[in-house]
Amino acid sequence: MVKHVIVWTLKAEYSDAEKAQIKKDIKEGLEGLKDKVPGIVEIKVYTDGLASSNADLILDSSFTDEAALAGYAVHPAHVEVATTKVRPYTAVRSCFDYEV
């Protein structure tokens, strides 16, 4: 199994209310891919970090194997979510992929 973890920081230009809606939309969009993209074992987005956090949200996902992760990256449903709900609103993205 392969884990795919991403941490994002939203752009500073958004109000707290706007950030809350953006995080909700990202969560719904990415978690909605579970039954659309082959090879996803689990996909969760966490948006309520503790005050000590220096990022706004995290994606914690698992895939059957590295090929499934590669397929996810280019799958049209994922590309749509990334293009419309994630990339326009994020300033910083850090990714860590590893085998379990």
Residue pairs with C-beta under 8 A, 6 or more apart in sequence:
1 41
1 62
1 63
1 64
1 65
1 99
1 100
2 62
2 63
2 64
2 65
2 66
2 68
2 69
2 97
2 98
2 99
2 100
3 60
3 61
3 62
3 63
3 96
3 97
3 98
3 99
3 100
4 59
4 61
4 62
4 63
4 69
4 72
4 95
4 97
5 58
5 59
5 60
5 61
5 95
5 96
5 97
6 58
6 59
6 93
6 94
6 95
6 96
7 55
7 57
7 58
7 59
7 93
7 94
8 26
8 55
8 56
8 57
8 58
8 59
8 86
8 90
8 92
8 93
8 94
9 54
9 55
9 56
9 90
9 91
9 92
10 19
10 22
10 23
10 56
10 57
10 89
10 90
10 91
11 89
11 90
11 91
12 91
14 22
14 89
19 56
22 85
22 89
23 45
23 47
23 56
23 57
24 47
25 85
26 45
26 47
26 57
26 81
26 85
26 86
26 89
27 45
27 47
27 57
29 81
29 84
29 85
29 86
30 43
30 45
30 59
30 61
30 81
30 85
30 86
31 43
31 44
31 45
32 81
33 40
33 43
33 72
33 75
33 77
33 78
33 81
34 40
34 42
34 43
36 75
36 77
37 71
37 72
37 75
37 77
37 78
38 68
38 71
39 63
39 64
39 65
39 67
39 68
39 69
39 71
39 72
40 61
40 62
40 63
40 68
40 72
41 61
41 62
41 63
41 64
42 60
42 61
42 62
43 59
43 60
43 61
43 62
44 59
44 60
44 61
45 57
45 58
45 59
45 60
46 57
46 58
46 60
47 56
47 57
49 55
49 56
49 57
49 58
55 92
55 94
62 100
63 69
63 72
66 99
69 97
72 78
